[in-house]
Amino acid sequence: MLKYEAIIGMEVHAELLTQSKMFCSCSADFFGAEPNTLTCPVCTGMPGVLPVINQKAIEYAVMTALALHCEIAEASVFSRKNYFYPDLPKSYQISMYDLPLSKNGWLEIELDSGSKRIGIERVHLEEDTAKLFHVDGHSLVDFNRSGVPLMEIVSQPDMRSADEAYTYLTKLRQILRYLGVSSGDMEKGAMRCEANVSLRPMGSTEYGTKVEVKNLNSFRSVKLALDYEIQRQSRILDEGESIKQVTMGWDENQDVTVVQRSKEYAHDYRYFPEPDLPPLSISREWVEEIRSKLPELPAARRDRFIAEYGLSAYDAGILTADKAVADYFEACVKAYPQAKTVSNWITGELFRLLKETETNIEEIRITPAALAELLTLVEKDTINQNTAKAVLGEMFKSGRVAAEIVAEKGLAQISDADELGRVIDEMIAANPDQAAEYRAGKERLLGWFVGQAMKATQGKANPQLVTELLKEKLR
């Protein structure tokens, strides 16, 4: 039996997809830009400059908070969070402290044991820092990222395992992407997370000493780091020692957590209200206007796919995991209203091609209408399933439509009974031993004969008609 119970809370920072930065008009689209080209006196921390609040960032944060069932504060305050790092030139970060934008929400996750509700303590806004590059013993600073709107989502310590934390993060990113407020791309640093982990004896209600784990830049890292940290703390407690409240970093090369520094507390940052920004007042009318614009979220869309299209929970879950995939599926179904068939082709052949080429569905050259046309050719027996797969591959490469490829390469299915009958007669005559074995009761040879017929027709024969003719002639 387990001796300890893990208590896990997550702090997630997501860069918002606004055009400009949080407190200035510089472009927030910094990825790939030349270093220090998207800057101004505000985001480089020059003395005497004044910040101005980005309204779109506030809207995105309110939208996220509503999607997470949070209470939106009528009045919130930006504060100065004071600390001294080379990536923060003005020596403080504008963030929110005791009066955040929203609080008291929740996110429901699906586990093997059923659904579980994870509490959301708060959703608030702050500005991102500059980015450091360590090269040949020197540290270089790029201020392009400095001041980009950063939304912080803080959970309650409601998770009890690395798997639960992994599921929570994937579900949260899914929601952010559905809302269109953040790319959630952890590889590019657009979504960063920190975990707070403590252990307590099973059955206890008291929290243990909390350890913060940073440098988690992928979902895989989150799971590995939490599993390792739980084991590390378990060993310490088993040896009769106490856990120290420190900040740990995850070392991907060694797959271990390492001490970075002693844990900071809120008073270490000397928070006080930002004197250059007024208190933020959000009207109930604006909140309701934003609420009315909320898109259909993943869980609701999955349930609708099950009810409206008759899909299994598994298929609906796969199709709605990515909003772009769900949109593509629904566009296909409008043109070819056989949802299960469309689902099978998207989650089967199309996903295979996407995986092989490391392509996103937004980037493909096959429109939903073009896929619907291909499926119509299969339904009308113009081409068979195997030929359709080959045609789809050509469509994926070239962007050409199915009918054009079929006509150019002469791929139309052979469904003429007389023509196929002659092919089968010749094949049976050429394989008398196999024919005799089939007639003697070795019925599995029927599949072999079908394969030979398909080979003889270069895969263009109608498989169903071939099977029927073979049974008749072999009988």
C-alpha positions as a Python dict, from the first residue, in 0.01 Angstrom:
ca = {
    (1, 'M'): (0, 0, 0),
    (2, 'L'): (112, 356, -70),
    (3, 'K'): (257, 537, 230),
    (4, 'Y'): (227, 891, 91),
    (5, 'E'): (-21, 1095, -107),
    (6, 'A'): (110, 1350, -357),
    (7, 'I'): (-42, 1700, -352),
    (8, 'I'): (16, 1882, -680),
    (9, 'G'): (-79, 2228, -797),
    (10, 'M'): (15, 2386, -1132),
    (11, 'E'): (104, 2740, -1233),
    (12, 'V'): (71, 2789, -1608),
    (13, 'H'): (192, 3094, -1800),
    (14, 'A'): (49, 3139, -2151),
    (15, 'E'): (158, 3409, -2395),
    (16, 'L'): (-145, 3575, -2549),
    (17, 'L'): (-194, 3612, -2924),
    (18, 'T'): (-242, 3987, -2925),
    (19, 'Q'): (-95, 4208, -3195),
    (20, 'S'): (84, 4436, -2949),
    (21, 'K'): (251, 4396, -2611),
    (22, 'M'): (87, 4429, -2271),
    (23, 'F'): (175, 4792, -2197),
    (24, 'C'): (313, 4935, -2522),
    (25, 'S'): (243, 4931, -2896),
    (26, 'C'): (541, 4711, -2997),
    (27, 'S'): (454, 4397, -3192),
    (28, 'A'): (400, 4089, -2977),
    (29, 'D'): (480, 3858, -3271),
    (30, 'F'): (844, 3818, -3174),
    (31, 'F'): (913, 3457, -3272),
    (32, 'G'): (1177, 3451, -3547),
    (33, 'A'): (1235, 3827, -3541),
    (34, 'E'): (1586, 3969, -3528),
    (35, 'P'): (1692, 4024, -3164),
    (36, 'N'): (1602, 4359, -3009),
    (37, 'T'): (1408, 4488, -3310),
    (38, 'L'): (1063, 4490, -3148),
    (39, 'T'): (1135, 4725, -2861),
    (40, 'C'): (1064, 5072, -2729),
    (41, 'P'): (1145, 5269, -2411),
    (42, 'V'): (849, 5109, -2230),
    (43, 'C'): (938, 4743, -2280),
    (44, 'T'): (1309, 4806, -2226),
    (45, 'G'): (1242, 4974, -1891),
    (46, 'M'): (1365, 5325, -1960),
    (47, 'P'): (1312, 5580, -1681),
    (48, 'G'): (1011, 5810, -1700),
    (49, 'V'): (801, 5605, -1946),
    (50, 'L'): (433, 5526, -1883),
    (51, 'P'): (259, 5194, -1954),
    (52, 'V'): (-86, 5170, -2117),
    (53, 'I'): (-309, 4864, -2066),
    (54, 'N'): (-375, 4642, -2372),
    (55, 'Q'): (-756, 4600, -2387),
    (56, 'K'): (-741, 4292, -2611),
    (57, 'A'): (-523, 4116, -2352),
    (58, 'I'): (-785, 4191, -2086),
    (59, 'E'): (-1056, 4052, -2314),
    (60, 'Y'): (-859, 3731, -2376),
    (61, 'A'): (-797, 3684, -2006),
    (62, 'V'): (-1166, 3737, -1924),
    (63, 'M'): (-1260, 3494, -2200),
    (64, 'T'): (-1028, 3230, -2055),
    (65, 'A'): (-1152, 3291, -1702),
    (66, 'L'): (-1512, 3248, -1816),
    (67, 'A'): (-1427, 2925, -1996),
    (68, 'L'): (-1277, 2804, -1666),
    (69, 'H'): (-1593, 2902, -1474),
    (70, 'C'): (-1416, 3178, -1279),
    (71, 'E'): (-1568, 3479, -1106),
    (72, 'I'): (-1466, 3801, -1284),
    (73, 'A'): (-1370, 4081, -1047),
    (74, 'E'): (-1542, 4413, -1100),
    (75, 'A'): (-1224, 4585, -984),
    (76, 'S'): (-870, 4450, -1005),
    (77, 'V'): (-529, 4609, -961),
    (78, 'F'): (-194, 4573, -1134),
    (79, 'S'): (96, 4558, -890),
    (80, 'R'): (471, 4584, -904),
    (81, 'K'): (650, 4259, -832),
    (82, 'N'): (1003, 4362, -742),
    (83, 'Y'): (1302, 4144, -820),
    (84, 'F'): (1637, 4189, -984),
    (85, 'Y'): (1718, 3978, -1289),
    (86, 'P'): (1905, 4076, -1608),
    (87, 'D'): (1594, 3989, -1813),
    (88, 'L'): (1387, 4252, -1629),
    (89, 'P'): (1564, 4587, -1681),
    (90, 'K'): (1331, 4804, -1475),
    (91, 'S'): (1383, 4565, -1180),
    (92, 'Y'): (1013, 4496, -1136),
    (93, 'Q'): (743, 4312, -1323),
    (94, 'I'): (391, 4447, -1363),
    (95, 'S'): (165, 4166, -1247),
    (96, 'M'): (-142, 4114, -1027),
    (97, 'Y'): (-131, 4016, -661),
    (98, 'D'): (-406, 4055, -401),
    (99, 'L'): (-674, 4181, -642),
    (100, 'P'): (-653, 3957, -950),
    (101, 'L'): (-870, 3968, -1259),
    (102, 'S'): (-1060, 3649, -1167),
    (103, 'K'): (-1072, 3364, -916),
    (104, 'N'): (-1262, 3057, -793),
    (105, 'G'): (-1300, 2854, -1113),
    (106, 'W'): (-1263, 2490, -1212),
    (107, 'L'): (-1163, 2258, -1495),
    (108, 'E'): (-1299, 1907, -1530),
    (109, 'I'): (-1061, 1638, -1654),
    (110, 'E'): (-1133, 1283, -1769),
    (111, 'L'): (-946, 998, -1599),
    (112, 'D'): (-973, 620, -1625),
    (113, 'S'): (-1153, 628, -1292),
    (114, 'G'): (-1401, 892, -1416),
    (115, 'S'): (-1413, 1271, -1427),
    (116, 'K'): (-1244, 1492, -1170),
    (117, 'R'): (-1282, 1864, -1106),
    (118, 'I'): (-959, 2064, -1058),
    (119, 'G'): (-1008, 2398, -886),
    (120, 'I'): (-872, 2715, -1048),
    (121, 'E'): (-749, 2960, -785),
    (122, 'R'): (-704, 3257, -1019),
    (123, 'V'): (-645, 3379, -1373),
    (124, 'H'): (-454, 3705, -1399),
    (125, 'L'): (-231, 3907, -1631),
    (126, 'E'): (128, 4020, -1626),
    (127, 'E'): (409, 4102, -1867),
    (128, 'D'): (668, 3858, -1995),
    (129, 'T'): (1040, 3908, -1941),
    (130, 'A'): (1320, 3939, -2193),
    (131, 'K'): (1501, 3625, -2307),
    (132, 'L'): (1855, 3532, -2210),
    (133, 'F'): (2104, 3346, -2430),
    (134, 'H'): (2417, 3201, -2274),
    (135, 'V'): (2697, 3181, -2531),
    (136, 'D'): (3068, 3106, -2469),
    (137, 'G'): (3061, 3222, -2110),
    (138, 'H'): (2861, 3537, -2187),
    (139, 'S'): (2493, 3619, -2140),
    (140, 'L'): (2308, 3802, -2417),
    (141, 'V'): (1964, 3962, -2378),
    (142, 'D'): (1689, 3986, -2640),
    (143, 'F'): (1414, 4230, -2539),
    (144, 'N'): (1170, 4130, -2814),
    (145, 'R'): (977, 3911, -2569),
    (146, 'S'): (987, 4169, -2290),
    (147, 'G'): (637, 4303, -2227),
    (148, 'V'): (446, 4038, -2424),
    (149, 'P'): (109, 3974, -2252),
    (150, 'L'): (136, 3677, -2020),
    (151, 'M'): (-166, 3512, -1864),
    (152, 'E'): (-110, 3313, -1545),
    (153, 'I'): (-350, 3033, -1454),
    (154, 'V'): (-303, 2899, -1101),
    (155, 'S'): (-474, 2574, -1000),
    (156, 'Q'): (-570, 2456, -655),
    (157, 'P'): (-354, 2168, -521),
    (158, 'D'): (-614, 1915, -635),
    (159, 'M'): (-399, 1678, -843),
    (160, 'R'): (-269, 1359, -690),
    (161, 'S'): (-39, 1213, -955),
    (162, 'A'): (179, 1302, -1250),
    (163, 'D'): (-83, 1151, -1480),
    (164, 'E'): (-351, 1383, -1343),
    (165, 'A'): (-123, 1685, -1390),
    (166, 'Y'): (-47, 1574, -1748),
    (167, 'T'): (-418, 1538, -1824),
    (168, 'Y'): (-494, 1877, -1667),
    (169, 'L'): (-230, 2054, -1877),
    (170, 'T'): (-335, 1894, -2204),
    (171, 'K'): (-700, 1983, -2137),
    (172, 'L'): (-607, 2340, -2042),
    (173, 'R'): (-400, 2390, -2358),
    (174, 'Q'): (-686, 2248, -2564),
    (175, 'I'): (-920, 2512, -2421),
    (176, 'L'): (-670, 2795, -2483),
    (177, 'R'): (-639, 2687, -2845),
    (178, 'Y'): (-1015, 2658, -2892),
    (179, 'L'): (-1052, 3011, -2756),
    (180, 'G'): (-778, 3132, -2991),
    (181, 'V'): (-607, 3326, -2711),
    (182, 'S'): (-274, 3137, -2710),
    (183, 'S'): (-91, 2890, -2932),
    (184, 'G'): (1, 2685, -2626),
    (185, 'D'): (322, 2585, -2804),
    (186, 'M'): (554, 2469, -2525),
    (187, 'E'): (849, 2418, -2762),
    (188, 'K'): (843, 2789, -2845),
    (189, 'G'): (784, 2889, -2483),
    (190, 'A'): (432, 3016, -2552),
    (191, 'M'): (310, 2799, -2266),
    (192, 'R'): (526, 2740, -1961),
    (193, 'C'): (437, 2563, -1641),
    (194, 'E'): (565, 2515, -1291),
    (195, 'A'): (451, 2247, -1048),
    (196, 'N'): (419, 2266, -671),
    (197, 'V'): (460, 1922, -514),
    (198, 'S'): (434, 1799, -158),
    (199, 'L'): (373, 1464, 10),
    (200, 'R'): (170, 1372, 314),
    (201, 'P'): (103, 1039, 487),
    (202, 'M'): (-196, 859, 340),
    (203, 'G'): (-507, 952, 533),
    (204, 'S'): (-362, 1280, 661),
    (205, 'T'): (-535, 1612, 593),
    (206, 'E'): (-233, 1834, 662),
    (207, 'Y'): (-23, 1954, 369),
    (208, 'G'): (346, 1866, 356),
    (209, 'T'): (632, 2102, 270),
    (210, 'K'): (587, 2235, -84),
    (211, 'V'): (863, 2215, -347),
    (212, 'E'): (838, 2411, -673),
    (213, 'V'): (963, 2247, -994),
    (214, 'K'): (1060, 2470, -1289),
    (215, 'N'): (1206, 2427, -1640),
    (216, 'L'): (918, 2208, -1757),
    (217, 'N'): (910, 2274, -2131),
    (218, 'S'): (701, 1981, -2252),
    (219, 'F'): (417, 1765, -2127),
    (220, 'R'): (658, 1472, -2121),
    (221, 'S'): (894, 1671, -1896),
    (222, 'V'): (608, 1750, -1660),
    (223, 'K'): (521, 1384, -1616),
    (224, 'L'): (883, 1269, -1576),
    (225, 'A'): (974, 1551, -1338),
    (226, 'L'): (672, 1498, -1114),
    (227, 'D'): (726, 1122, -1098),
    (228, 'Y'): (1091, 1178, -1009),
    (229, 'E'): (1016, 1446, -748),
    (230, 'I'): (753, 1228, -579),
    (231, 'Q'): (1005, 945, -555),
    (232, 'R'): (1276, 1183, -429),
    (233, 'Q'): (1057, 1321, -152),
    (234, 'S'): (939, 971, -60),
    (235, 'R'): (1299, 857, -9),
    (236, 'I'): (1375, 1158, 210),
    (237, 'L'): (1069, 1098, 429),
    (238, 'D'): (1146, 724, 452),
    (239, 'E'): (1490, 813, 589),
    (240, 'G'): (1329, 1020, 863),
    (241, 'E'): (1445, 1355, 724),
    (242, 'S'): (1235, 1661, 642),
    (243, 'I'): (1164, 1821, 305),
    (244, 'K'): (1318, 2166, 247),
    (245, 'Q'): (1106, 2427, 73),
    (246, 'V'): (1317, 2505, -232),
    (247, 'T'): (1283, 2569, -603),
    (248, 'M'): (1397, 2273, -813),
    (249, 'G'): (1482, 2270, -1181),
    (250, 'W'): (1426, 1978, -1416),
    (251, 'D'): (1745, 1854, -1585),
    (252, 'E'): (1634, 1689, -1910),
    (253, 'N'): (1977, 1543, -1978),
    (254, 'Q'): (1999, 1360, -1647),
    (255, 'D'): (1623, 1313, -1590),
    (256, 'V'): (1654, 1448, -1235),
    (257, 'T'): (1539, 1753, -1040),
    (258, 'V'): (1816, 1977, -906),
    (259, 'V'): (1809, 2257, -648),
    (260, 'Q'): (1807, 2605, -802),
    (261, 'R'): (1750, 2833, -505),
    (262, 'S'): (1565, 2868, -178),
    (263, 'K'): (1193, 2927, -222),
    (264, 'E'): (1076, 3287, -245),
    (265, 'Y'): (766, 3403, -60),
    (266, 'A'): (521, 3675, -161),
    (267, 'H'): (676, 3923, 83),
    (268, 'D'): (1015, 3874, -82),
    (269, 'Y'): (880, 4050, -392),
    (270, 'R'): (755, 4357, -197),
    (271, 'Y'): (433, 4387, -397),
    (272, 'F'): (261, 4723, -408),
    (273, 'P'): (-2, 4873, -646),
    (274, 'E'): (142, 4994, -978),
    (275, 'P'): (127, 5377, -945),
    (276, 'D'): (138, 5433, -1323),
    (277, 'L'): (-178, 5231, -1397),
    (278, 'P'): (-533, 5296, -1276),
    (279, 'P'): (-738, 5022, -1109),
    (280, 'L'): (-900, 4802, -1372),
    (281, 'S'): (-1279, 4829, -1374),
    (282, 'I'): (-1467, 4568, -1578),
    (283, 'S'): (-1836, 4625, -1638),
    (284, 'R'): (-2083, 4336, -1612),
    (285, 'E'): (-2213, 4430, -1958),
    (286, 'W'): (-1870, 4376, -2113),
    (287, 'V'): (-1828, 4045, -1931),
    (288, 'E'): (-2161, 3922, -2068),
    (289, 'E'): (-2069, 4043, -2416),
    (290, 'I'): (-1747, 3840, -2398),
    (291, 'R'): (-1939, 3542, -2261),
    (292, 'S'): (-2174, 3554, -2559),
    (293, 'K'): (-1873, 3526, -2793),
    (294, 'L'): (-1731, 3214, -2631),
    (295, 'P'): (-1691, 2935, -2888),
    (296, 'E'): (-1815, 2582, -2836),
    (297, 'L'): (-1552, 2430, -2606),
    (298, 'P'): (-1392, 2084, -2651),
    (299, 'A'): (-1607, 1888, -2404),
    (300, 'A'): (-1932, 2031, -2540),
    (301, 'R'): (-1822, 1972, -2898),
    (302, 'R'): (-1725, 1612, -2820),
    (303, 'D'): (-2068, 1547, -2667),
    (304, 'R'): (-2238, 1704, -2969),
    (305, 'F'): (-2035, 1490, -3211),
    (306, 'I'): (-2155, 1181, -3023),
    (307, 'A'): (-2519, 1293, -3023),
    (308, 'E'): (-2539, 1455, -3366),
    (309, 'Y'): (-2312, 1231, -3573),
    (310, 'G'): (-2347, 901, -3388),
    (311, 'L'): (-1972, 874, -3329),
    (312, 'S'): (-1817, 674, -3049),
    (313, 'A'): (-1681, 864, -2750),
    (314, 'Y'): (-1331, 761, -2861),
    (315, 'D'): (-1369, 892, -3218),
    (316, 'A'): (-1539, 1211, -3100),
    (317, 'G'): (-1258, 1269, -2851),
    (318, 'I'): (-989, 1232, -3117),
    (319, 'L'): (-1166, 1460, -3363),
    (320, 'T'): (-1229, 1736, -3109),
    (321, 'A'): (-886, 1727, -2945),
    (322, 'D'): (-772, 1987, -3200),
    (323, 'K'): (-1014, 2261, -3305),
    (324, 'A'): (-873, 2270, -3658),
    (325, 'V'): (-936, 1896, -3699),
    (326, 'A'): (-1290, 1931, -3564),
    (327, 'D'): (-1358, 2218, -3805),
    (328, 'Y'): (-1217, 2016, -4096),
    (329, 'F'): (-1433, 1715, -4004),
    (330, 'E'): (-1752, 1919, -3989),
    (331, 'A'): (-1678, 2088, -4322),
    (332, 'C'): (-1628, 1742, -4478),
    (333, 'V'): (-1953, 1611, -4332),
    (334, 'K'): (-2145, 1904, -4482),
    (335, 'A'): (-2023, 1800, -4827),
    (336, 'Y'): (-2041, 1423, -4764),
    (337, 'P'): (-2299, 1351, -4490),
    (338, 'Q'): (-2168, 1013, -4374),
    (339, 'A'): (-1995, 1105, -4049),
    (340, 'K'): (-1850, 765, -3959),
    (341, 'T'): (-1688, 723, -4301),
    (342, 'V'): (-1542, 1075, -4285),
    (343, 'S'): (-1417, 1009, -3932),
    (344, 'N'): (-1246, 686, -4038),
    (345, 'W'): (-1064, 853, -4327),
    (346, 'I'): (-952, 1155, -4125),
    (347, 'T'): (-834, 961, -3819),
    (348, 'G'): (-686, 686, -4036),
    (349, 'E'): (-523, 776, -4368),
    (350, 'L'): (-516, 1154, -4327),
    (351, 'F'): (-366, 1137, -3977),
    (352, 'R'): (-105, 891, -4109),
    (353, 'L'): (0, 1135, -4380),
    (354, 'L'): (10, 1423, -4132),
    (355, 'K'): (228, 1224, -3895),
    (356, 'E'): (467, 1105, -4166),
    (357, 'T'): (521, 1459, -4296),
    (358, 'E'): (500, 1634, -3954),
    (359, 'T'): (230, 1859, -4095),
    (360, 'N'): (-61, 2033, -3923),
    (361, 'I'): (-407, 1995, -4073),
    (362, 'E'): (-422, 2373, -4132),
    (363, 'E'): (-128, 2336, -4374),
    (364, 'I'): (-261, 2058, -4599),
    (365, 'R'): (-361, 2117, -4959),
    (366, 'I'): (-663, 1884, -4947),
    (367, 'T'): (-974, 2090, -4884),
    (368, 'P'): (-1270, 1934, -4702),
    (369, 'A'): (-1463, 1949, -5031),
    (370, 'A'): (-1182, 1762, -5210),
    (371, 'L'): (-1184, 1484, -4949),
    (372, 'A'): (-1563, 1463, -4981),
    (373, 'E'): (-1525, 1424, -5359),
    (374, 'L'): (-1281, 1136, -5309),
    (375, 'L'): (-1521, 958, -5074),
    (376, 'T'): (-1801, 1005, -5325),
    (377, 'L'): (-1591, 827, -5591),
    (378, 'V'): (-1550, 534, -5352),
    (379, 'E'): (-1922, 527, -5272),
    (380, 'K'): (-2010, 521, -5644),
    (381, 'D'): (-1762, 234, -5703),
    (382, 'T'): (-1564, 456, -5938),
    (383, 'I'): (-1254, 355, -5739),
    (384, 'N'): (-1202, 104, -5458),
    (385, 'Q'): (-1068, 164, -5107),
    (386, 'N'): (-706, 76, -5186),
    (387, 'T'): (-698, 296, -5494),
    (388, 'A'): (-858, 578, -5292),
    (389, 'K'): (-575, 558, -5038),
    (390, 'A'): (-319, 595, -5317),
    (391, 'V'): (-515, 884, -5468),
    (392, 'L'): (-531, 1055, -5128),
    (393, 'G'): (-154, 1032, -5103),
    (394, 'E'): (-120, 1201, -5443),
    (395, 'M'): (-373, 1468, -5343),
    (396, 'F'): (-172, 1532, -5026),
    (397, 'K'): (147, 1586, -5228),
    (398, 'S'): (13, 1783, -5522),
    (399, 'G'): (-310, 1945, -5405),
    (400, 'R'): (-488, 1813, -5715),
    (401, 'V'): (-845, 1682, -5698),
    (402, 'A'): (-931, 1313, -5700),
    (403, 'A'): (-1123, 1298, -6028),
    (404, 'E'): (-832, 1453, -6216),
    (405, 'I'): (-581, 1204, -6072),
    (406, 'V'): (-810, 905, -6138),
    (407, 'A'): (-869, 1008, -6499),
    (408, 'E'): (-504, 1086, -6573),
    (409, 'K'): (-372, 758, -6431),
    (410, 'G'): (-656, 537, -6547),
    (411, 'L'): (-741, 426, -6195),
    (412, 'A'): (-1115, 384, -6241),
    (413, 'Q'): (-1243, 64, -6083),
    (414, 'I'): (-1335, -230, -6306),
    (415, 'S'): (-1694, -325, -6226),
    (416, 'D'): (-1783, -499, -6552),
    (417, 'A'): (-1886, -856, -6464),
    (418, 'D'): (-1796, -998, -6806),
    (419, 'E'): (-1448, -844, -6805),
    (420, 'L'): (-1378, -960, -6449),
    (421, 'G'): (-1526, -1302, -6529),
    (422, 'R'): (-1269, -1356, -6804),
    (423, 'V'): (-987, -1257, -6566),
    (424, 'I'): (-1115, -1502, -6303),
    (425, 'D'): (-1159, -1787, -6554),
    (426, 'E'): (-798, -1748, -6664),
    (427, 'M'): (-679, -1732, -6303),
    (428, 'I'): (-868, -2048, -6199),
    (429, 'A'): (-739, -2232, -6506),
    (430, 'A'): (-384, -2131, -6417),
    (431, 'N'): (-419, -2252, -6056),
    (432, 'P'): (-605, -2586, -6069),
    (433, 'D'): (-451, -2720, -5746),
    (434, 'Q'): (-568, -2424, -5538),
    (435, 'A'): (-911, -2445, -5700),
    (436, 'A'): (-937, -2813, -5610),
    (437, 'E'): (-829, -2742, -5249),
    (438, 'Y'): (-1094, -2470, -5216),
    (439, 'R'): (-1363, -2703, -5348),
    (440, 'A'): (-1245, -2966, -5101),
    (441, 'G'): (-1322, -2731, -4813),
    (442, 'K'): (-1017, -2506, -4778),
    (443, 'E'): (-1228, -2190, -4791),
    (444, 'R'): (-957, -1954, -4668),
    (445, 'L'): (-807, -1980, -5017),
    (446, 'L'): (-1084, -1750, -5135),
    (447, 'G'): (-884, -1456, -4999),
    (448, 'W'): (-580, -1573, -5193),
    (449, 'F'): (-782, -1583, -5516),
    (450, 'V'): (-917, -1233, -5450),
    (451, 'G'): (-560, -1111, -5404),
    (452, 'Q'): (-454, -1270, -5733),
    (453, 'A'): (-745, -1104, -5912),
    (454, 'M'): (-656, -765, -5768),
    (455, 'K'): (-295, -818, -5872),
    (456, 'A'): (-397, -915, -6225),
    (457, 'T'): (-605, -596, -6258),
    (458, 'Q'): (-340, -373, -6096),
    (459, 'G'): (-569, -319, -5797),
    (460, 'K'): (-853, -175, -6006),
    (461, 'A'): (-1103, -459, -5976),
    (462, 'N'): (-1416, -417, -5767),
    (463, 'P'): (-1329, -641, -5469),
    (464, 'Q'): (-1690, -714, -5378),
    (465, 'L'): (-1777, -818, -5733),
    (466, 'V'): (-1457, -1025, -5760),
    (467, 'T'): (-1552, -1211, -5441),
    (468, 'E'): (-1901, -1285, -5566),
    (469, 'L'): (-1777, -1407, -5906),
    (470, 'L'): (-1508, -1624, -5750),
    (471, 'K'): (-1757, -1796, -5520),
    (472, 'E'): (-1984, -1863, -5815),
    (473, 'K'): (-1714, -1996, -6049),
    (474, 'L'): (-1526, -2198, -5785),
    (475, 'R'): (-1852, -2357, -5676),
}
